[in-house]
Every structure is written in structure tokens, then in C-alpha cells.
Amino acid sequence: MTAARDVFGQKGYHAATVDDITRAAGVAKGTFYLYFDEKREVYYDLVRSFLQHVKDIGASVAREVHTPQEFFGRCEQAAQELVRVFIEHHKLARLTYRESMSLDPELERLLRDFYRDLARVEADNIRMGIELGLFRAVDPMICAYAHIGMVERVALALLHEESPPEPRTVVRELLSIAFEGLRKR
């Protein structure tokens, strides 16, 4: 999987071959076919794994949170973890969010399901902020999709910067933008 991630990250999905992956992994081509029928399967596994990790980070916000301070602390912690994952796995993030679109109907469904599931997770986080008295009443799903779009665009844009801002600065700015717009009037 590591070799496949590196090869796809370097060459892109279409240019990468099973030979490239097995060569990078230092295994025979037959070994690849013990685990996967085609390169698309290993690619799907990489994408699924990455997307699940992103959802898990989002879901970590609402666990055992009872106070506004705990909520904001968890939000900051989750956002920093998300930035770290995008930085450490920038090639996989770029592949997942850019190259995966329109690859085939199954992958498009996987991405649609991911965004819906992630929006539900973020909507739950927003509901918690409303219940804690931090946020004004909003439609949690609409707000969730807006947050996802904002974070995704910023993270993907920063992957191409030669000297991006420090992750902590990015996190604080994103949280400020996201939460100031939700603040009770």
C-alpha cells in the first residue's frame, strides 16, 4: 500500500502501472495479484483509508465534550490533526480530491458518500455548539457543507504553496472564520 501510495502520488493514477507499484514495493507482480485484481482496487483502498481518516478526525470533536472550552479545544485539536494529515500525505490528498473525481461511477459514489457522511459528522459538531449556547441557530447541514468546502479549498491550495503559513496559523484562522460567522448575536 505504501508503494502504491508513492507511485500514484508521483505518477498519478492513469500513468501508474502495476509494474511500477510492484517494483517500488520490491515484490513480484504475482504478489500484487494475491491481494488485488487490478490497480483500481489498491487505489480505492488508499482513497477509502484516507477519507475514513478524515471522517474520524471530524468525529473526534464531539466525543466527551461538555463545556464550550472543551468544544473549542477539541475543534482546534482536530483541525491541527487534519492539517498535519494533509501535509504529511499531501500527494495522497491531492490524488483523492483531484484525480479521483470522474474516474468512474464507483469512485464518484464513494466520494459522494464520504462528503455526505462528513457533513453529518460536522453537522453533529455544529448542533453541539448550538446546544452549548456558542452558536446561533443555523441549518447544521448547510453550515457543515460550507465548513467542509472552506477547509478543503484552503488545505488543497496550501499544498501547492512553496512556503505555506504555519499549520497553527492556518488552523486558528479557519476556526475564527468558521466560528465567528456562527456566533450568537
C-alpha positions, 0 to 999 in steps of 0.5 A: 500500500505504501508503494502504491501510495508513492507511485500514484502520488508521483505518477498519478493514477492513469500513468501508474502501472502495476509494474511500477507499484510492484517494483517500488514495493520490491515484490513480484507482480504475482504478489500484487495479484494475491491481494488485488485484481487490478490497480483500481482496487489498491487505489480505492483502498488508499482513497477509502483509508484516507477519507475514513481518516478524515471522517474520524478526525471530524468525529473526534470533536464531539466525543466527551465534550461538555463545556464550550472550552472543551468544544473549542479545544477539541475543534482546534485539536482536530483541525491541527490533526487534519492539517498535519494529515494533509501535509504529511500525505499531501500527494495522497490528498491531492490524488483523492480530491483531484484525480479521483473525481470522474474516474468512474461511477464507483469512485464518484459514489464513494466520494459522494458518500464520504462528503455526505457522511462528513457533513453529518459528522460536522453537522453533529459538531455544529448542533453541539455548539448550538446546544452549548449556547456558542452558536446561533441557530443555523441549518447544521447541514448547510453550515457543515457543507460550507465548513467542509468546502472552506477547509478543503479549498484552503488545505488543497491550495496550501499544498501547492504553496512553496512556503505555506503559513504555519499549520497553527496559523492556518488552523486558528484562522479557519476556526475564527472564520468558521466560528465567528460567522456562527456566533450568537448575536 
